[in-house]
Structure formats: C-alpha cells, structure tokens
Amino acid sequence: MSSKGCVLITGGSRGIGRACCRALGEADYETVSLSRQAPATPLPTDTHYCVDLAELDETTRLIKTVLSNHAITGLVCNAGRGDIGSLENFSPLQIQQSITLNLISPLSIARLCLPSLRSRPRSDLVFIGSTSALQGARYGSLYSAAKFALRGVAQALSHEVAGANCHVGIVQPGMVRTDFFDQLDFEPGPDDAHALQDTDVANAVLSMVNSPDNAVINELVVQPRQHVVQKRKR
C-alpha cells in the first residue's frame, strides 16, 4: 500500500495516462487507472478497471465502486481524443460525442470525486488540457472548445475547493509523441526537439501533486522546444 495516497487516472492504459501511473507509482503513490482496454504492461502499484468513459451512466456506476473500494486522494482527468478538422464536416452526433468524452466526462467524474477529495487532509485534481486551450488553431475548433472549457473549469474550481486544501490545476502540453496522432493526417516532426515525451507531461503532473500545501500550481504549459509539424505517412 502506498504511503502517500491513491490517485485515480482516466485514460490510464497508455500514453500520458500510463506515464502518470508509472511516475506516481515510483513516487510512492498507489494509482487506479480507467480505460476501455487493459494496459499492455501491469504495474504493481496500479489497479485497472475497464470502462468506456464516453458512456456516462456506466462510468458513474464504476466511479462509485472505485470510491467505495479505494481511498482516493487525487484525480488526474487525462482521457480524451483529438477530433481535428473543419467544423462543418462534423455531424451533430460527432460533435456531441467529442464534447462528451473531452469535457462532460471529466466534469462528471470530478463531480463524483469531489466529496471524497474534500474530506482528505490534502487532495489534488489535475486536468490534462492542451496548448489548444491557449490559442485556437486551424481545424481545431471542436478540440479547442473542450480544452478552453476545461481551463475555465480548473480556474473556477480551484477557488471553490481551496478551503479544503484541494489543489486544482491543469497541465497544457504541446504535441506529445504518442498514438494520439494515429488517426490524424499530421504528426510532430522527427527530431527529439519537435515533440514532448509522455514522461514530460507525467513529470508536470507529479510536480503539481507534490507541491507544498501552501502553494498551488494552477497551470503548467509544457511545449516542445521547436514547433514542427509534418504530414503523416500512411
């Protein structure tokens, strides 16, 4: 059992989410990870549950079970997908599905976890945003809509729960070399300086969770040293 606490991580089977599980585990935290598929490599410090986070009723039932079985002291809302393209090419259903996973689901999960987080001597709630929350870009209207909103939620919620020593923050990463780009027609350039690693984002999350009680890190922007984008080879 971890000596520091237990952190719930959505989208925790791969990419940034899995890197967060690993980094927190190495820092003496227990983690609970949620995703549609089980991780390829289990971690001794992680308990995984399979769930489609876009299915709100199913997710609600599971979160209640998790809260009953684990003393959650932190939440990292990481799960999401990149819906990139001209807004006019998305159907109303596609827009709804994108906003559900990227915005409504993390808000719903945070809502369910907040009473437990408030009850702890110290707790943490970290949203994984994007630099798309700082500056809208071409073909990013749908994705930016959710990420801009998450940033507003993090800012407002930080004030709401400050009295309970619940630290709320958001990490805004630039392009990260993960399978995020597998379904897109672009990707970061090939050099190391053109993209972050998932561990870079995980380290930012860890710095928030490890901040002293009197100092809240509300927002961290982590970007590649060089912004280089190339067309993805299929």
DRENDOBA-832803 format. One record per residue: residue number from 1; residue in three letters; chain; z, y, x of N, C-alpha, C in turn. Coordinates in steps of 0.05 Angstrom, whole numbers, padded with zeros to 5 digits, always signed. Example, Ala and Ser with C-alpha at 12.3 -4.5 7.8 and 13.67 -1.06 7.14 Angstrom:
DRENDOBA-832803
   i  aa ch   n_pz   n_py   n_px  ca_pz  ca_py  ca_px   c_pz   c_py   c_px
   1 ALA  A +00156 -00114 +00264 +00156 -00090 +00246 +00156 -00066 +00264
   2 SER  A +00142 -00045 +00257 +00143 -00021 +00273 +00157 +00001 +00258
end
This chain:
DRENDOBA-832803
   i  aa ch   n_pz   n_py   n_px  ca_pz  ca_py  ca_px   c_pz   c_py   c_px
   1 MET  A +00000 -00024 +00017 +00000 +00000 +00000 +00000 +00025 +00018
   2 SER  A -00016 +00044 +00010 -00018 +00069 +00026 +00008 +00084 +00025
   3 SER  A +00013 +00098 +00047 +00037 +00115 +00047 +00033 +00143 +00038
   4 LYS  A +00007 +00151 +00035 +00002 +00179 +00029 -00006 +00184 -00001
   5 GLY  A -00018 +00164 -00014 -00026 +00168 -00042 -00050 +00151 -00048
   6 CYS  A -00059 +00155 -00073 -00082 +00139 -00083 -00102 +00158 -00095
   7 VAL  A -00127 +00157 -00085 -00148 +00176 -00092 -00170 +00161 -00108
   8 LEU  A -00176 +00170 -00131 -00198 +00159 -00148 -00224 +00173 -00140
   9 ILE  A -00245 +00157 -00134 -00270 +00168 -00125 -00293 +00157 -00142
  10 THR  A -00308 +00175 -00155 -00331 +00166 -00171 -00355 +00165 -00153
  11 GLY  A -00373 +00146 -00160 -00397 +00141 -00143 -00388 +00131 -00116
  12 GLY  A -00368 +00113 -00115 -00356 +00105 -00090 -00367 +00081 -00077
  13 SER  A -00390 +00071 -00085 -00400 +00046 -00073 -00419 +00051 -00050
  14 ARG  A -00429 +00075 -00047 -00448 +00080 -00025 -00449 +00110 -00020
  15 GLY  A -00464 +00118 +00001 -00468 +00146 +00008 -00443 +00161 +00012
  16 ILE  A -00442 +00186 +00002 -00419 +00203 +00005 -00394 +00191 -00006
  17 GLY  A -00396 +00178 -00029 -00372 +00167 -00042 -00360 +00145 -00024
  18 ARG  A -00377 +00127 -00013 -00366 +00106 +00004 -00355 +00117 +00029
  19 ALA  A -00367 +00138 +00040 -00357 +00150 +00064 -00329 +00163 +00059
  20 CYS  A -00326 +00174 +00035 -00299 +00185 +00027 -00279 +00162 +00026
  21 CYS  A -00286 +00140 +00014 -00268 +00117 +00013 -00259 +00108 +00041
  22 ARG  A -00278 +00107 +00058 -00273 +00098 +00086 -00255 +00118 +00100
  23 ALA  A -00262 +00144 +00099 -00247 +00164 +00113 -00218 +00166 +00103
  24 LEU  A -00215 +00165 +00076 -00188 +00167 +00065 -00172 +00142 +00071
  25 GLY  A -00185 +00119 +00071 -00171 +00094 +00079 -00161 +00095 +00107
  26 GLU  A -00178 +00105 +00125 -00170 +00107 +00153 -00148 +00128 +00157
  27 ALA  A -00145 +00146 +00138 -00124 +00167 +00140 -00099 +00158 +00124
  28 ASP  A -00097 +00133 +00117 -00073 +00121 +00105 -00071 +00128 +00075
  29 TYR  A -00094 +00130 +00062 -00094 +00133 +00033 -00105 +00107 +00021
  30 GLU  A -00096 +00101 -00003 -00109 +00080 -00019 -00130 +00093 -00036
  31 THR  A -00152 +00079 -00041 -00173 +00090 -00059 -00180 +00071 -00081
  32 VAL  A -00189 +00083 -00103 -00200 +00068 -00126 -00228 +00080 -00130
  33 SER  A -00249 +00063 -00128 -00276 +00072 -00130 -00289 +00062 -00155
  34 LEU  A -00306 +00079 -00167 -00321 +00073 -00191 -00351 +00076 -00186
  35 SER  A -00367 +00058 -00196 -00396 +00060 -00195 -00408 +00037 -00211
  36 ARG  A -00434 +00039 -00215 -00447 +00018 -00231 -00448 -00008 -00217
  37 GLN  A -00452 -00007 -00190 -00454 -00032 -00175 -00431 -00033 -00154
  38 ALA  A -00423 -00057 -00148 -00402 -00061 -00128 -00412 -00053 -00100
  39 PRO  A -00395 -00043 -00083 -00404 -00036 -00055 -00412 -00061 -00040
  40 ALA  A -00431 -00057 -00021 -00440 -00079 -00005 -00419 -00089 +00013
  41 THR  A -00401 -00071 +00023 -00380 -00079 +00041 -00353 -00071 +00030
  42 PRO  A -00337 -00090 +00022 -00310 -00083 +00012 -00293 -00070 +00034
  43 LEU  A -00274 -00054 +00026 -00254 -00042 +00044 -00226 -00052 +00036
  44 PRO  A -00209 -00058 +00055 -00182 -00067 +00048 -00165 -00047 +00034
  45 THR  A -00172 -00021 +00037 -00157 +00000 +00024 -00168 +00009 -00002
  46 ASP  A -00190 -00004 -00012 -00204 +00005 -00036 -00204 -00017 -00058
  47 THR  A -00200 -00008 -00082 -00203 -00025 -00106 -00227 -00014 -00122
  48 HIS  A -00246 -00031 -00127 -00271 -00021 -00140 -00272 -00031 -00169
  49 TYR  A -00282 -00014 -00187 -00288 -00021 -00215 -00317 -00014 -00221
  50 CYS  A -00331 -00031 -00234 -00359 -00026 -00242 -00359 -00012 -00269
  51 VAL  A -00374 +00010 -00271 -00377 +00025 -00296 -00401 +00043 -00293
  52 ASP  A -00415 +00047 -00316 -00436 +00067 -00317 -00424 +00094 -00325
  53 LEU  A -00422 +00112 -00306 -00407 +00137 -00311 -00422 +00155 -00330
  54 ALA  A -00447 +00149 -00337 -00461 +00165 -00357 -00454 +00156 -00385
  55 GLU  A -00440 +00133 -00388 -00431 +00123 -00413 -00402 +00132 -00417
  56 LEU  A -00399 +00154 -00432 -00374 +00168 -00433 -00351 +00152 -00446
  57 ASP  A -00357 +00137 -00468 -00337 +00121 -00481 -00327 +00099 -00462
  58 GLU  A -00346 +00085 -00450 -00339 +00064 -00431 -00323 +00074 -00408
  59 THR  A -00331 +00097 -00397 -00316 +00110 -00375 -00288 +00118 -00383
  60 THR  A -00285 +00129 -00407 -00259 +00137 -00417 -00240 +00113 -00418
  61 ARG  A -00249 +00091 -00429 -00232 +00067 -00430 -00224 +00058 -00403
  62 LEU  A -00242 +00058 -00384 -00236 +00049 -00357 -00216 +00068 -00343
  63 ILE  A -00220 +00094 -00346 -00202 +00113 -00333 -00174 +00109 -00343
  64 LYS  A -00171 +00104 -00368 -00144 +00099 -00379 -00131 +00074 -00367
  65 THR  A -00148 +00053 -00362 -00138 +00029 -00349 -00130 +00035 -00320
  66 VAL  A -00147 +00050 -00306 -00142 +00057 -00278 -00115 +00072 -00276
  67 LEU  A -00112 +00091 -00294 -00087 +00108 -00293 -00062 +00091 -00300
  68 SER  A -00066 +00070 -00315 -00043 +00052 -00321 -00036 +00034 -00298
  69 ASN  A -00056 +00027 -00282 -00052 +00008 -00260 -00049 +00020 -00233
  70 HIS  A -00055 +00046 -00230 -00054 +00059 -00203 -00040 +00086 -00205
  71 ALA  A -00024 +00092 -00186 -00010 +00118 -00185 -00029 +00139 -00172
  72 ILE  A -00048 +00149 -00188 -00069 +00167 -00177 -00057 +00194 -00169
  73 THR  A -00061 +00201 -00144 -00052 +00227 -00134 -00075 +00246 -00128
  74 GLY  A -00100 +00236 -00129 -00123 +00252 -00123 -00147 +00242 -00137
  75 LEU  A -00167 +00260 -00141 -00192 +00253 -00154 -00214 +00267 -00139
  76 VAL  A -00235 +00251 -00132 -00259 +00262 -00120 -00282 +00256 -00138
  77 CYS  A -00293 +00276 -00151 -00315 +00273 -00170 -00341 +00276 -00154
  78 ASN  A -00353 +00253 -00147 -00376 +00253 -00130 -00401 +00243 -00143
  79 ALA  A -00399 +00226 -00163 -00423 +00213 -00175 -00442 +00234 -00186
  80 GLY  A -00468 +00229 -00183 -00488 +00247 -00193 -00516 +00237 -00185
  81 ARG  A -00536 +00251 -00194 -00563 +00244 -00186 -00580 +00270 -00184
  82 GLY  A -00601 +00268 -00169 -00618 +00292 -00165 -00642 +00291 -00183
  83 ASP  A -00641 +00306 -00204 -00664 +00309 -00222 -00679 +00334 -00214
  84 ILE  A -00700 +00331 -00198 -00715 +00353 -00187 -00743 +00354 -00199
  85 GLY  A -00751 +00377 -00208 -00778 +00380 -00219 -00779 +00404 -00237
  86 SER  A -00803 +00410 -00246 -00807 +00433 -00264 -00793 +00428 -00291
  87 LEU  A -00777 +00447 -00300 -00761 +00444 -00324 -00778 +00435 -00348
  88 GLU  A -00803 +00445 -00350 -00820 +00439 -00373 -00828 +00410 -00374
  89 ASN  A -00825 +00396 -00352 -00833 +00367 -00350 -00810 +00348 -00358
  90 PHE  A -00786 +00359 -00363 -00764 +00342 -00372 -00762 +00343 -00402
  91 SER  A -00759 +00320 -00414 -00755 +00318 -00443 -00726 +00327 -00450
  92 PRO  A -00721 +00333 -00475 -00693 +00340 -00483 -00674 +00317 -00476
  93 LEU  A -00683 +00292 -00480 -00666 +00269 -00474 -00660 +00268 -00444
  94 GLN  A -00680 +00273 -00427 -00675 +00272 -00398 -00657 +00295 -00389
  95 ILE  A -00659 +00318 -00402 -00641 +00340 -00396 -00612 +00332 -00403
  96 GLN  A -00609 +00320 -00427 -00583 +00312 -00436 -00571 +00291 -00417
  97 GLN  A -00586 +00272 -00409 -00576 +00250 -00392 -00568 +00262 -00364
  98 SER  A -00584 +00280 -00354 -00577 +00292 -00328 -00552 +00308 -00329
  99 ILE  A -00549 +00325 -00349 -00525 +00341 -00352 -00501 +00324 -00358
 100 THR  A -00504 +00302 -00373 -00482 +00284 -00378 -00470 +00273 -00353
 101 LEU  A -00488 +00262 -00335 -00478 +00249 -00311 -00468 +00270 -00291
 102 ASN  A -00482 +00292 -00288 -00476 +00311 -00266 -00454 +00331 -00274
 103 LEU  A -00448 +00334 -00300 -00429 +00355 -00308 -00409 +00344 -00328
 104 ILE  A -00418 +00333 -00350 -00399 +00326 -00372 -00381 +00303 -00363
 105 SER  A -00393 +00283 -00349 -00377 +00261 -00339 -00354 +00269 -00320
 106 PRO  A -00360 +00285 -00299 -00338 +00293 -00282 -00317 +00310 -00297
 107 LEU  A -00325 +00327 -00315 -00306 +00342 -00331 -00289 +00324 -00348
 108 SER  A -00301 +00304 -00360 -00286 +00286 -00377 -00266 +00270 -00361
 109 ILE  A -00274 +00261 -00337 -00256 +00245 -00320 -00233 +00263 -00310
 110 ALA  A -00240 +00287 -00302 -00219 +00306 -00293 -00199 +00311 -00315
 111 ARG  A -00209 +00315 -00340 -00191 +00320 -00363 -00171 +00297 -00366
 112 LEU  A -00181 +00272 -00364 -00164 +00249 -00368 -00143 +00246 -00346
 113 CYS  A -00151 +00254 -00321 -00133 +00250 -00298 -00113 +00273 -00295
 114 LEU  A -00118 +00296 -00307 -00101 +00319 -00301 -00072 +00315 -00308
 115 PRO  A -00065 +00303 -00331 -00036 +00299 -00336 -00022 +00283 -00314
 116 SER  A -00036 +00262 -00304 -00024 +00247 -00282 -00022 +00263 -00257
 117 LEU  A -00044 +00279 -00251 -00043 +00295 -00227 -00021 +00317 -00228
 118 ARG  A -00018 +00328 -00251 +00003 +00349 -00255 +00031 +00338 -00250
 119 SER  A +00034 +00312 -00255 +00061 +00300 -00254 +00069 +00294 -00225
 120 ARG  A +00051 +00295 -00206 +00057 +00288 -00178 +00068 +00312 -00163
 121 PRO  A +00084 +00307 -00143 +00094 +00330 -00127 +00071 +00345 -00114
 122 ARG  A +00049 +00331 -00107 +00025 +00343 -00096 +00002 +00326 -00104
 123 SER  A -00019 +00340 -00113 -00044 +00325 -00121 -00068 +00341 -00113
 124 ASP  A -00091 +00328 -00114 -00116 +00341 -00105 -00139 +00333 -00124
 125 LEU  A -00156 +00352 -00130 -00180 +00347 -00146 -00203 +00361 -00131
 126 VAL  A -00222 +00344 -00122 -00245 +00355 -00106 -00271 +00347 -00121
 127 PHE  A -00287 +00368 -00126 -00314 +00363 -00136 -00334 +00364 -00113
 128 ILE  A -00353 +00346 -00114 -00375 +00347 -00095 -00398 +00362 -00109
 129 GLY  A -00403 +00386 -00099 -00424 +00402 -00110 -00450 +00400 -00094
 130 SER  A -00462 +00423 -00087 -00486 +00424 -00072 -00492 +00453 -00065
 131 THR  A -00507 +00458 -00044 -00515 +00485 -00039 -00534 +00495 -00061
 132 SER  A -00543 +00477 -00079 -00558 +00485 -00102 -00540 +00500 -00122
 133 ALA  A -00514 +00500 -00118 -00496 +00515 -00134 -00493 +00544 -00124
 134 LEU  A -00504 +00549 -00101 -00501 +00576 -00088 -00527 +00592 -00091
 135 GLN  A -00549 +00578 -00091 -00575 +00591 -00093 -00595 +00573 -00106
 136 GLY  A -00606 +00580 -00129 -00626 +00564 -00143 -00651 +00564 -00127
 137 ALA  A -00665 +00540 -00127 -00690 +00537 -00112 -00711 +00526 -00131
 138 ARG  A -00736 +00528 -00122 -00758 +00519 -00138 -00755 +00490 -00146
 139 TYR  A -00760 +00484 -00171 -00758 +00457 -00182 -00729 +00447 -00184
 140 GLY  A -00710 +00464 -00180 -00682 +00455 -00180 -00666 +00466 -00204
 141 SER  A -00680 +00475 -00225 -00666 +00488 -00247 -00646 +00469 -00261
 142 LEU  A -00654 +00444 -00266 -00637 +00426 -00280 -00613 +00418 -00263
 143 TYR  A -00618 +00411 -00237 -00597 +00404 -00219 -00578 +00427 -00214
 144 SER  A -00589 +00451 -00210 -00572 +00474 -00205 -00555 +00481 -00229
 145 ALA  A -00565 +00476 -00253 -00550 +00482 -00277 -00523 +00468 -00277
 146 ALA  A -00524 +00442 -00269 -00499 +00427 -00268 -00481 +00435 -00245
 147 LYS  A -00493 +00440 -00222 -00477 +00446 -00198 -00465 +00475 -00200
 148 PHE  A -00480 +00494 -00211 -00469 +00521 -00215 -00445 +00518 -00234
 149 ALA  A -00448 +00502 -00255 -00426 +00499 -00274 -00401 +00486 -00261
 150 LEU  A -00406 +00466 -00244 -00383 +00453 -00231 -00368 +00473 -00213
 151 ARG  A -00383 +00491 -00201 -00369 +00511 -00184 -00351 +00529 -00201
 152 GLY  A -00361 +00536 -00225 -00344 +00553 -00242 -00320 +00538 -00252
 153 VAL  A -00323 +00512 -00258 -00301 +00496 -00267 -00280 +00494 -00245
 154 ALA  A -00288 +00489 -00220 -00269 +00487 -00198 -00254 +00513 -00194
 155 GLN  A -00268 +00536 -00196 -00254 +00561 -00192 -00234 +00567 -00214
 156 ALA  A -00241 +00561 -00239 -00223 +00566 -00262 -00200 +00547 -00262
 157 LEU  A -00206 +00521 -00257 -00185 +00501 -00258 -00164 +00504 -00236
 158 SER  A -00173 +00515 -00213 -00154 +00519 -00192 -00131 +00537 -00200
 159 HIS  A -00137 +00558 -00216 -00116 +00575 -00226 -00098 +00562 -00247
 160 GLU  A -00110 +00545 -00263 -00096 +00532 -00285 -00074 +00513 -00275
 161 VAL  A -00079 +00499 -00253 -00060 +00478 -00244 -00046 +00486 -00219
 162 ALA  A -00048 +00511 -00210 -00035 +00519 -00185 -00005 +00515 -00186
 163 GLY  A +00007 +00521 -00209 +00036 +00519 -00212 +00046 +00490 -00209
 164 ALA  A +00029 +00471 -00212 +00037 +00443 -00210 +00031 +00432 -00182
 165 ASN  A +00024 +00449 -00163 +00016 +00441 -00136 -00007 +00421 -00136
 166 CYS  A -00025 +00425 -00155 -00050 +00410 -00156 -00072 +00428 -00143
 167 HIS  A -00083 +00418 -00121 -00103 +00434 -00106 -00131 +00426 -00116
 168 VAL  A -00146 +00446 -00124 -00173 +00442 -00134 -00193 +00455 -00116
 169 GLY  A -00213 +00440 -00108 -00234 +00452 -00090 -00261 +00439 -00095
 170 ILE  A -00281 +00450 -00083 -00308 +00439 -00085 -00321 +00440 -00058
 171 VAL  A -00334 +00418 -00051 -00350 +00417 -00026 -00379 +00421 -00033
 172 GLN  A -00393 +00439 -00020 -00421 +00445 -00025 -00437 +00436 -00001
 173 PRO  A -00447 +00411 -00002 -00464 +00402 +00021 -00493 +00410 +00018
 174 GLY  A -00506 +00414 +00041 -00535 +00416 +00041 -00546 +00388 +00041
 175 MET  A -00570 +00385 +00050 -00583 +00358 +00049 -00568 +00338 +00066
 176 VAL  A -00563 +00315 +00054 -00548 +00293 +00068 -00567 +00269 +00069
 177 ARG  A -00567 +00256 +00092 -00586 +00234 +00096 -00574 +00209 +00083
 178 THR  A -00579 +00206 +00056 -00571 +00183 +00041 -00594 +00174 +00023
 179 ASP  A -00589 +00155 +00006 -00610 +00145 -00012 -00615 +00164 -00036
 180 PHE  A -00602 +00188 -00035 -00606 +00208 -00055 -00636 +00215 -00058
 181 PHE  A -00650 +00214 -00036 -00678 +00222 -00036 -00698 +00199 -00042
 182 ASP  A -00687 +00175 -00048 -00705 +00152 -00052 -00724 +00156 -00075
 183 GLN  A -00716 +00170 -00096 -00732 +00173 -00120 -00746 +00201 -00120
 184 LEU  A -00744 +00216 -00098 -00756 +00243 -00097 -00780 +00242 -00079
 185 ASP  A -00796 +00264 -00080 -00820 +00265 -00064 -00816 +00282 -00039
 186 PHE  A -00792 +00289 -00032 -00786 +00303 -00007 -00760 +00292 +00005
 187 GLU  A -00755 +00299 +00030 -00732 +00290 +00044 -00727 +00309 +00068
 188 PRO  A -00703 +00306 +00081 -00699 +00323 +00104 -00717 +00315 +00127
 189 GLY  A -00721 +00334 +00146 -00736 +00328 +00170 -00724 +00306 +00186
 190 PRO  A -00738 +00296 +00206 -00729 +00271 +00220 -00706 +00276 +00241
 191 ASP  A -00702 +00300 +00250 -00683 +00304 +00272 -00655 +00305 +00261
 192 ASP  A -00635 +00299 +00278 -00607 +00299 +00270 -00599 +00326 +00259
 193 ALA  A -00610 +00348 +00269 -00603 +00375 +00261 -00613 +00382 +00233
 194 HIS  A -00631 +00365 +00222 -00643 +00371 +00196 -00628 +00361 +00172
 195 ALA  A -00607 +00345 +00176 -00592 +00334 +00154 -00563 +00328 +00162
 196 LEU  A -00546 +00329 +00143 -00518 +00320 +00147 -00517 +00290 +00145
 197 GLN  A -00495 +00279 +00156 -00488 +00251 +00151 -00467 +00250 +00129
 198 ASP  A -00466 +00228 +00115 -00446 +00226 +00094 -00417 +00229 +00104
 199 THR  A -00413 +00222 +00129 -00386 +00226 +00141 -00379 +00256 +00144
 200 ASP  A -00399 +00273 +00147 -00394 +00302 +00149 -00381 +00312 +00123
 201 VAL  A -00391 +00302 +00101 -00381 +00311 +00075 -00353 +00298 +00070
 202 ALA  A -00351 +00273 +00078 -00325 +00259 +00075 -00303 +00273 +00091
 203 ASN  A -00310 +00283 +00115 -00290 +00297 +00131 -00282 +00324 +00118
 204 ALA  A -00301 +00336 +00104 -00294 +00361 +00090 -00275 +00355 +00067
 205 VAL  A -00279 +00333 +00053 -00261 +00325 +00031 -00233 +00319 +00043
 206 LEU  A -00233 +00305 +00065 -00207 +00298 +00078 -00192 +00323 +00086
 207 SER  A -00206 +00343 +00096 -00192 +00368 +00103 -00180 +00382 +00079
 208 MET  A -00192 +00380 +00056 -00181 +00391 +00032 -00156 +00376 +00023
 209 VAL  A -00158 +00349 +00023 -00135 +00333 +00014 -00112 +00335 +00034
 210 ASN  A -00117 +00340 +00059 -00096 +00343 +00079 -00086 +00371 +00083
 211 SER  A -00095 +00390 +00067 -00086 +00418 +00071 -00056 +00420 +00064
 212 PRO  A -00042 +00439 +00077 -00014 +00442 +00070 -00010 +00452 +00042
 213 ASP  A +00014 +00447 +00031 +00019 +00454 +00003 +00015 +00483 -00003
 214 ASN  A +00020 +00500 +00016 +00018 +00529 +00011 -00011 +00540 +00014
 215 ALA  A -00030 +00523 +00022 -00057 +00533 +00028 -00078 +00516 +00014
 216 VAL  A -00091 +00527 -00005 -00112 +00513 -00020 -00139 +00520 -00008
 217 ILE  A -00155 +00499 -00001 -00182 +00504 +00008 -00200 +00501 -00017
 218 ASN  A -00207 +00524 -00029 -00222 +00524 -00054 -00251 +00515 -00052
 219 GLU  A -00264 +00522 -00029 -00292 +00516 -00027 -00300 +00513 +00003
 220 LEU  A -00315 +00492 +00008 -00327 +00488 +00035 -00357 +00485 +00032
 221 VAL  A -00372 +00500 +00047 -00401 +00497 +00048 -00408 +00484 +00075
 222 VAL  A -00421 +00461 +00074 -00428 +00446 +00098 -00458 +00442 +00098
 223 GLN  A -00472 +00454 +00117 -00501 +00453 +00118 -00512 +00442 +00144
 224 PRO  A -00535 +00430 +00144 -00548 +00422 +00169 -00553 +00447 +00186
 225 ARG  A -00554 +00443 +00212 -00559 +00466 +00230 -00586 +00478 +00225
 226 GLN  A -00606 +00461 +00219 -00633 +00472 +00213 -00642 +00462 +00186
 227 HIS  A -00654 +00479 +00170 -00664 +00472 +00144 -00694 +00464 +00147
 228 VAL  A -00699 +00438 +00147 -00726 +00428 +00150 -00730 +00407 +00128
 229 VAL  A -00751 +00410 +00112 -00758 +00392 +00090 -00786 +00382 +00095
 230 GLN  A -00790 +00356 +00090 -00817 +00344 +00093 -00823 +00328 +00068
 231 LYS  A -00849 +00323 +00064 -00858 +00307 +00042 -00850 +00278 +00048
 232 ARG  A -00839 +00264 +00028 -00830 +00237 +00032 -00854 +00218 +00033
 233 LYS  A -00853 +00200 +00052 -00874 +00179 +00054 -00868 +00156 +00036
 234 ARG  A -00887 +00148 +00020 -00883 +00126 +00001 -00900 +00102 +00009
end
